[in-house]
Amino acid sequence: MQPAKTSDELAEMYPNLEPWQRDELEVWHRGWITKIMTGDVTSEEYNAAVPPHPDPHHPEDDG
């Protein structure tokens, strides 16, 4: 699995979110990725999940 995004990377990806929201979103995504890698959930379940904050990069969120 790739390393966690830095604060600067998250700020670039999510300029409209507060730093704590960016951190929560990163933790949320990483949790789902771990579950996908371990076979606990499918990518379809991840795609259908609702992120804790607006995320234009999430498949189900049109931004």
C-alpha positions in Angstrom: 0.0 0.0 0.0 1.3 3.5 -0.8 2.3 5.8 2.0 -0.2 8.2 3.5 -0.6 11.6 1.8 1.3 14.5 3.4 -0.6 17.6 4.7 0.6 19.5 1.6 -0.7 16.8 -0.8 -4.0 16.7 1.0 -4.3 20.5 0.9 -3.7 20.3 -2.9 -6.3 17.6 -3.3 -8.9 19.1 -1.0 -8.4 22.9 -1.0 -12.0 23.6 0.3 -11.7 21.4 3.4 -10.2 22.2 6.8 -7.0 20.4 7.7 -8.9 18.2 10.2 -11.4 17.2 7.5 -8.6 16.3 5.1 -7.1 14.1 7.8 -10.4 12.4 8.5 -10.9 11.8 4.8 -7.5 10.3 4.4 -8.0 8.0 7.4 -11.4 7.0 5.9 -10.0 6.2 2.5 -7.0 4.2 3.9 -9.4 2.2 6.1 -11.4 1.2 3.1 -8.3 0.4 1.1 -7.1 -1.9 3.9 -10.5 -3.7 3.9 -10.4 -4.1 0.1 -6.8 -5.5 0.3 -7.8 -8.0 3.0 -10.9 -9.1 1.1 -13.3 -7.8 3.8 -15.2 -5.6 1.3 -15.4 -5.1 -2.4 -14.4 -2.1 -4.5 -18.1 -1.8 -5.4 -18.9 -1.4 -1.7 -16.2 1.3 -1.4 -17.5 3.1 -4.4 -21.0 3.1 -2.9 -19.8 4.3 0.5 -20.3 8.0 1.5 -17.2 9.8 2.5 -17.3 11.8 5.8 -16.6 15.0 3.9 -17.2 16.1 0.2 -14.7 14.4 -2.0 -14.6 15.0 -5.7 -12.1 12.2 -6.1 -14.5 9.5 -4.7 -16.3 7.6 -7.5 -19.8 8.3 -6.2 -19.3 12.0 -5.5 -19.5 14.3 -8.5 -17.9 17.1 -6.5 
